[in-house]
Amino acid sequence: MKLNTRSFAALSAVLLVSALSLGGCAGMTQQEKSTATGAVIGGVVGNVLCGGLACTGAGAAVGGVIGHEVAK
């Protein structure tokens, strides 16, 4: 799969924001961390698969639910 410049920039921005925001997870429970991590990973996967905002949001939502359930 080849990323164009726009998709690469969006993916880079998502990864940068994710890395910075996960740095503030020190006071979170394990389940909250797992939910946030799942949402980030799902958002990145959704963006890579189809590159649209809707796909990114849907991927983040699904990833968050999966991360939440895995941590139970």
LINTA-V255871 format. One record per pair of residues at least 24 apart in sequence whose ideal C-beta (glycine too) atoms are under 6 Angstrom apart, sorted by the first residue. I is the first residue (numbers start at 0). GAP is how many residues later the second one is. Records with the same first field share a line. If there is no record, write none. Layout:
I->GAP ; GAP
This chain:
6->44
10->36
13->30
29->41
30->40
33->33 ; 36 ; 37
34->29 ; 32 ; 33
36->30
37->25 ; 26 ; 28 ; 29
38->24 ; 25
